[in-house]
């Protein structure tokens, strides 16, 4: 009897061991946005006075050099969030799950944290370069570029503009590091491959404008069907309702969509050509009623942002071309 009991105990432990050996982690997500949300949650608010905030901004703009004493605590407190964000940029997909069916009420609550995390990441690259770790700096800024691409993915104009604010500082830092001869030939090739993969104007502005158009169309139809369109407008937009155009007619909406589609098409042209096309559309924009004009972004401003990104990208490519014909400067 005792022998049988020992065999039963042994068999039980053996089975448990086999079951334990079969336990596996769930498959890793392919959606970078989920990881970005975790990174945002890990961000720490570090109290900074006005002078430190100014130092941070001027360091990012290149006006002031890295100040380890004042800025290190800010980066150390947010190291976990930065590292999670950098790893997330290597995932293949990014779906923010935005509810565009809600029209102007669509929540983009992640925008401030995304902007802050992007700035911290760029600053981390500046710290790494200052310490002589050029490879880590390059990796950090390239992660920042990938992050900017994910910020614009599937988004309307607001996410695209936020993505632009995330992209440009990384391009500028890489241009400065390249021009000063601090990157090795291998690092230059790494940067070149990443920059060449970028669209010339950074993102798909036509797609962003198309989503913007669909969102506004949804809102116009809501106003058309509302029992009190003025109140509905003021609740959604948090501003006084326009005096003219409420409620919109079916013809108003159709005319509006024709204009918006023309703008979307223009923003898929090269920026200089789009500038002329958009100029020719100004008369159609001016003919829109007050309601439609109040909810329509300025397409010329979007095109100017495209030009700004294109110039920054071109400057980096030119710096890489010049750097490829001279030996790197020893960094100390």
C-alpha positions in Angstrom: 0.0 0.0 0.0 2.8 2.4 1.0 4.6 1.7 -2.3 1.5 2.4 -4.3 1.0 5.7 -2.5 4.6 6.8 -3.3 4.0 5.9 -6.9 0.8 8.0 -7.0 2.6 11.0 -5.4 5.4 10.6 -7.9 3.0 10.4 -10.8 1.2 13.5 -9.6 4.3 15.6 -9.4 5.5 14.3 -12.7 2.2 15.3 -14.4 2.3 18.7 -12.7 5.8 19.2 -14.0 4.8 18.3 -17.5 1.8 20.7 -17.4 4.0 23.5 -16.0 6.5 22.9 -18.8 3.7 23.5 -21.4 2.8 26.9 -20.0 3.7 29.7 -22.4 3.4 33.5 -22.5 0.6 34.9 -24.7 1.8 36.0 -28.1 3.3 39.4 -28.2 1.1 42.2 -29.6 1.9 43.5 -33.1 0.1 46.8 -32.3 2.6 49.4 -31.3 -0.2 51.7 -30.0 -0.9 49.3 -27.1 2.7 49.6 -26.0 2.7 53.3 -26.4 -0.2 53.6 -24.0 1.8 51.6 -21.5 4.7 54.0 -22.0 2.4 57.0 -21.5 1.2 55.4 -18.2 4.9 54.9 -17.1 5.7 58.6 -17.6 6.5 60.5 -14.4 5.7 64.1 -13.8 8.8 65.8 -12.6 8.4 69.2 -11.1 10.3 71.7 -13.1 10.5 75.5 -12.7 10.2 78.0 -15.6 14.0 78.2 -16.1 14.3 74.4 -16.4 11.4 74.3 -18.9 13.1 77.0 -20.9 16.4 75.0 -20.7 14.7 71.9 -22.0 13.1 73.7 -24.9 16.3 75.5 -25.9 18.3 72.3 -25.6 15.9 70.6 -28.0 16.1 73.5 -30.4 19.9 73.5 -30.3 20.2 76.9 -28.7 21.9 75.6 -25.6 24.2 72.6 -24.9 23.3 69.6 -22.8 23.1 70.4 -19.1 23.5 67.1 -17.3 22.9 68.5 -13.8 19.5 70.0 -14.5 18.1 67.6 -17.1 19.4 64.2 -16.0 16.7 63.8 -13.3 14.0 64.4 -15.8 15.3 61.7 -18.1 16.1 59.2 -15.3 12.5 59.5 -14.0 11.1 58.6 -17.4 13.6 56.0 -18.5 11.1 53.1 -18.4 8.6 55.0 -20.5 11.2 56.0 -23.1 12.5 52.4 -23.3 9.1 50.9 -23.8 8.3 53.5 -26.5 11.6 52.7 -28.3 10.8 49.0 -28.3 7.3 49.6 -29.5 8.5 51.4 -32.6 9.8 48.1 -33.9 6.4 46.5 -34.0 4.8 46.2 -37.4 1.4 47.7 -36.8 -0.1 50.8 -35.1 -3.8 51.2 -34.5 -4.8 53.9 -32.1 -8.4 52.8 -32.1 -9.7 56.3 -32.7 -13.6 56.7 -32.8 -14.0 58.8 -35.9 -17.7 58.0 -35.9 -17.9 60.5 -33.0 -16.9 63.4 -35.4 -15.3 66.4 -33.5 -16.0 64.6 -30.2 -13.4 61.9 -31.2 -11.0 61.6 -28.2 -7.3 62.2 -28.9 -6.4 62.4 -25.2 -3.1 60.7 -25.9 -1.8 63.7 -27.9 -0.2 65.7 -25.0 1.6 62.6 -23.5 2.8 61.5 -27.0 4.2 65.0 -27.5 5.9 65.0 -24.1 7.4 61.5 -24.6 8.7 62.4 -28.0 10.5 65.4 -26.6 12.0 63.2 -23.8 13.2 60.7 -26.3 14.9 63.3 -28.4 16.5 64.7 -25.3 17.7 61.2 -24.4 19.6 61.1 -27.7 21.2 64.5 -26.9 22.4 63.1 -23.6 23.8 59.9 -25.2 25.7 62.0 -27.8 27.1 64.3 -25.1 28.4 61.2 -23.3 30.1 60.0 -26.5 27.7 57.1 -27.2 26.9 58.0 -30.8 25.4 54.6 -31.7 22.8 54.9 -28.9 22.1 58.4 -29.9 21.4 57.4 -33.5 19.2 54.5 -32.4 17.2 56.8 -30.1 16.6 59.5 -32.8 15.7 56.8 -35.4 13.2 55.4 -32.9 11.9 59.0 -32.6 11.4 59.1 -36.4 9.6 55.7 -36.3 7.4 57.0 -33.5 6.4 60.0 -35.5 5.3 57.7 -38.4 3.1 55.8 -36.0 1.6 58.9 -34.5 0.3 59.9 -38.0 -0.9 56.4 -38.9 -4.6 56.3 -39.5 -5.0 59.8 -38.2 -6.6 63.1 -39.3 -4.7 66.4 -39.4 -4.3 66.9 -35.7 -2.3 63.6 -35.3 -0.4 64.4 -38.5 0.6 67.9 -37.1 1.6 66.2 -33.8 3.7 63.7 -35.8 5.4 66.6 -37.6 6.4 68.1 -34.2 7.8 64.7 -33.2 9.7 64.2 -36.5 11.5 67.5 -37.0 13.7 67.6 -33.8 15.0 64.1 -34.6 15.9 65.1 -38.2 17.6 68.2 -36.9 19.7 66.4 -34.3 20.8 63.8 -36.9 21.7 66.6 -39.3 23.8 68.4 -36.6 25.6 65.2 -35.5 26.3 64.3 -39.1 27.5 67.7 -40.1 29.9 67.8 -37.2 31.4 64.5 -38.2 30.4 62.6 -35.1 28.9 59.6 -36.9 30.8 56.7 -38.2 30.4 55.5 -41.8 28.2 52.6 -40.6 26.0 55.0 -38.6 25.7 57.3 -41.6 24.4 54.4 -43.7 22.0 53.4 -41.0 20.6 57.0 -40.9 20.5 57.2 -44.7 18.5 54.1 -45.1 15.9 55.3 -42.5 15.6 58.8 -44.1 15.3 57.5 -47.6 12.4 55.3 -46.4 10.5 58.4 -45.3 8.1 60.1 -47.7 9.6 63.3 -48.9 7.0 65.3 -46.9 7.0 63.0 -43.9 3.5 61.5 -44.0 0.5 60.8 -46.2 -1.1 64.2 -46.0 -3.8 63.3 -48.5 -4.9 60.4 -46.3 -5.0 62.7 -43.2 -7.0 65.2 -45.1 -9.4 62.5 -46.3 -10.0 61.4 -42.7 -10.5 65.0 -41.7 -13.1 65.4 -44.5 -15.0 62.2 -43.5 -15.1 63.3 -39.9 -16.5 66.8 -40.8 -19.0 65.2 -43.1 -20.2 63.0 -40.3 -20.6 66.2 -38.1 -22.5 68.1 -40.9 -25.0 65.2 -41.2 -25.5 65.2 -37.4 -26.2 69.0 -37.5 -28.6 68.5 -40.4 -30.6 66.0 -38.4 -30.4 67.7 -35.0 -33.5 69.1 -33.4 -31.4 72.1 -32.2 -28.4 72.4 -34.6 -27.0 75.5 -32.9 -26.9 73.8 -29.5 -25.4 70.7 -31.1 -22.6 72.7 -32.7 -21.8 74.6 -29.5 -21.7 71.4 -27.5 -19.4 69.7 -29.9 -17.1 72.6 -30.9 -17.2 74.4 -27.5 -17.6 77.8 -29.3 -20.4 80.0 -30.4 -22.4 78.7 -33.4 -22.0 80.5 -36.7 -24.8 82.7 -37.7 -25.1 81.3 -41.2 -25.3 77.7 -42.6 -27.2 76.0 -39.8 -28.6 73.5 -40.4 -26.6 72.6 -43.5 -28.6 71.5 -46.5 -27.8 68.4 -48.6 -26.5 70.7 -51.3 -24.3 72.5 -48.8 -22.7 69.2 -47.8 -22.3 68.1 -51.4 -20.6 71.3 -52.4 -18.4 71.0 -49.3 -17.3 67.5 -50.1 -16.4 68.4 -53.7 -14.0 71.1 -52.3 -12.5 68.8 -49.7 -11.8 66.1 -52.2 -10.1 68.6 -54.5 -7.9 69.6 -51.5 -7.1 66.0 -50.7 -6.0 65.4 -54.3 -3.8 68.6 -54.2 -2.1 67.4 -51.0 -0.9 64.3 -52.9 0.9 66.5 -55.4 4.5 67.7 -54.7 4.3 70.7 -52.3 5.3 73.4 -54.8 2.7 72.2 -57.3 0.1 71.8 -54.5 0.7 75.4 -53.5 -0.5 76.6 -56.9 -3.4 74.1 -56.9 -4.6 75.1 -53.5 -4.3 78.8 -54.5 -6.7 78.1 -57.4 -9.1 76.5 -54.9 -9.3 79.6 -52.7 -12.3 80.9 -54.5 -14.2 77.7 -53.7 -13.1 77.9 -50.1 -14.3 81.5 -49.9 -17.7 80.5 -51.4 -18.3 78.0 -48.5 -20.9 79.2 -46.0 -19.9 80.3 -42.5 -20.6 76.9 -40.9 -18.4 75.1 -43.3 -15.5 77.6 -43.1 -15.6 77.4 -39.3 -14.9 73.6 -39.3 -12.4 73.5 -42.2 -8.7 73.6 -41.6 -6.5 75.8 -43.8 -5.0 73.6 -46.5 -2.2 76.1 -47.3 -0.9 75.7 -43.7 -0.8 72.0 -44.1 1.1 72.4 -47.3 3.6 74.7 -45.6 4.2 72.0 -43.0 4.9 69.6 -45.8 7.5 72.0 -47.2 9.1 72.4 -43.8 9.5 68.6 -43.4 10.8 68.2 -47.0 13.5 70.9 -46.3 14.6 69.2 -43.0 14.8 65.8 -44.8 16.8 67.3 -47.7 19.2 69.0 -45.3 19.9 65.7 -43.6 20.4 63.9 -46.9 22.8 66.7 -48.0 24.7 66.4 -44.7 25.0 62.7 -45.2 26.3 63.1 -48.7 29.0 65.6 -47.6 29.9 63.4 -44.6 30.4 60.3 -46.8 33.4 62.0 -48.6 35.3 62.9 -45.4 36.6 60.9 -42.5 34.7 61.1 -39.2 35.9 63.5 -36.5 37.0 61.9 -33.3 34.4 62.6 -30.6 35.6 63.4 -27.1 
